[in-house]
C-alpha cells in the first residue's frame, strides 16, 4: 500500500466500553484511521477510546453537540448517519468505512490487511465493497472484555435485513447517502461493487447480562418512533421479556473455521450471488403467483356468493316494483275519481251559489212585502182603535140619553 492511500472508518458507538478499544486497535493495525462519533455514552467508552488518540484515532466527537436535557438521549440513527455523510464529504481520505463499534472487518484473502485489500480493489476499478456478516452469539456468560474474536468461536447466518452491507466506498468527489437505506448501503454515483465480499464479524450481544442491559436499557427505550415506522431497529422485536435467554446453543451454530469461511467468500461472489438472487426472484414470483391465485379463488367465491345474494335482492326488488306499479295505477285511478268529484262539487257549488242568489233576491222581495204588510197592519190597528173609541163614546151617550128619558 502506498503511504498516500488513506482509509478512514467512521465509527459510531454507545456504551461499548468492553470492546471499543479492541475494535479501534484492529482497524489501526489494518492501516485504517478512525473517527469516533460517541452518542453520549454513559459508561467508559470514551475513556477506553482515548488510549488511541494520536495513534490512529483522529478525533472523538460527542454527538449530538447539545444533548437532550433531563431526558434519555434518543438513539437518532438518522442524525448519526447524516453526520457520517457530512464527514465523508469533508474529511480527506481515499476510502471510507461506515463502521459500528461491535464489529470487525477483514479482507477475504489470508494474510492481507484491510487497507491494502481496499487499495487493491481500488486499483481494479471498483468503488464499493460489500461485506458478508457472520453473527457470533454468546454461548456462555464468561466474556468480560477485550478482543471478542478470542472468545466467541460459533457463528450463525445474518438475518435478512443484514444481508446488504455495502458500507465501504471510494470518495466520489461529492456527497454520498446513507440515510435512505438506514445505513445498509451507501449511495454514490456510478457505484461499482467488488464481486467478492469482505468479512464482517459481528458481536452485538456478548452475554446474558449484556444482552438484557443493551436491549431493555440502552436500545429499546431510545429508538425514535419515526425510524421504527420505517421498519428500522427490528432486530430485537422477538425479545419481549427481560428473562429472555440470550445464550445460544452451540449445537445449532457453526464453529468458525477461518480458512473455510474465506473459501466460501471466494465462491460466494457476485456471479453466484446473482444466480441465487435470480433463483430467489423466481421463487418469490412463483409464491406471489400462488398467493395471487389463491386470492383470486377467494375473490371468485366471494363474488359468486355476492351474485347469489344480489339475485335474491333483485327478485325481492322486482316483487316490490310490481306492487309499486299496482299502487301507482290505483293512485292514478283515485286521482281521476278525485278530479271528477272535484268537478261535480264545483258544479254543485255553482248551482248552489245561483240558487242562493235567487233565494236572496226573493227573500229581499218578501221582506219588502212583509214590511208593507206590517205597515198596513199597523195602520188598520190604529183605525180599529179609533173606531173602538168612537163606538164606546156613542154607547155611553146612548146610555145617558136612555136614563134621562126614564126619569122624565
Helices and strands as residue ranges (DSSP letters): E 7-13, H 20-29, E 33-38, H 45-49, G 50-52, E 57-62, H 77-90, E 95-100, E 103-106, H 114-123, E 128-129, E 131-135, G 148-150, E 154-157, G 160-162, E 168-170, G 179-181, E 198-202, H 208-213, I 214-219, G 220-222, H 225-228, G 250-252, E 254-255, H 258-267, H 270-407
